[in-house]
Amino acid sequence: MTRTPRPVGRILSRTLLAVVGVVVGTFLYFVCVGVFAGYPRYHTELLSDIGMILIAATGGIAWIIDARRGDADN
């Protein structure tokens, strides 16, 4: 038997998800700008490429989730 989440738990989980999203997004921005670059020994120049791919993937996932939510209203 599954329990439905309580409103407080839902609010807390959405808030936590938003905070984690902001932190990850900020980290990816710093990676793409090159804040952590400059260490050729550790191949940090690849971080910018990886960061851009992750940002594009995150935007694509958000777009798909939002599109599915809009279709649910019909």
C-alpha positions in Angstrom: 0.0 0.0 0.0 1.4 3.4 -1.0 0.9 6.6 0.9 0.2 9.8 -0.8 2.8 12.5 0.1 1.7 15.1 2.5 1.6 18.7 1.4 4.4 19.7 3.7 6.6 16.8 2.3 5.8 17.8 -1.2 6.7 21.4 -0.6 9.9 20.4 1.1 10.9 18.1 -1.7 10.2 20.7 -4.4 12.1 23.3 -2.5 15.1 20.9 -2.0 14.9 20.0 -5.7 14.9 23.7 -6.7 17.9 24.5 -4.4 19.9 21.5 -5.8 19.0 22.7 -9.3 20.3 26.2 -8.6 23.5 24.8 -7.1 24.1 22.4 -10.0 23.3 25.1 -12.6 25.6 27.6 -10.9 28.4 25.0 -10.9 27.8 24.2 -14.6 27.9 27.9 -15.4 31.2 28.3 -13.6 32.6 25.3 -15.5 31.5 26.8 -18.8 33.0 30.2 -18.1 36.3 28.5 -17.3 36.6 29.2 -13.6 38.0 25.7 -13.0 40.1 25.7 -16.2 43.8 26.1 -16.5 45.0 22.8 -15.3 46.2 21.0 -18.5 47.6 18.1 -16.5 44.0 17.2 -15.4 42.4 17.9 -18.8 40.2 20.6 -17.4 39.6 22.1 -20.8 37.2 19.3 -21.4 35.1 20.6 -18.5 33.6 23.4 -20.6 32.5 20.9 -23.3 31.0 18.6 -20.7 29.3 21.5 -18.9 27.7 22.7 -22.1 26.4 19.2 -22.9 24.9 18.9 -19.4 23.3 22.3 -19.7 21.7 21.4 -23.0 20.6 18.0 -21.7 19.0 19.6 -18.6 17.2 22.2 -20.8 15.9 19.4 -23.0 14.7 17.3 -20.1 12.9 20.4 -18.6 11.3 21.1 -22.0 10.0 17.5 -22.2 8.6 17.5 -18.7 6.9 20.9 -19.2 5.4 19.8 -22.5 4.0 16.6 -20.9 2.5 18.7 -18.1 0.8 21.0 -20.6 -0.8 18.0 -22.4 -2.2 16.7 -19.1 -4.6 19.6 -18.8 -6.4 18.7 -22.1 
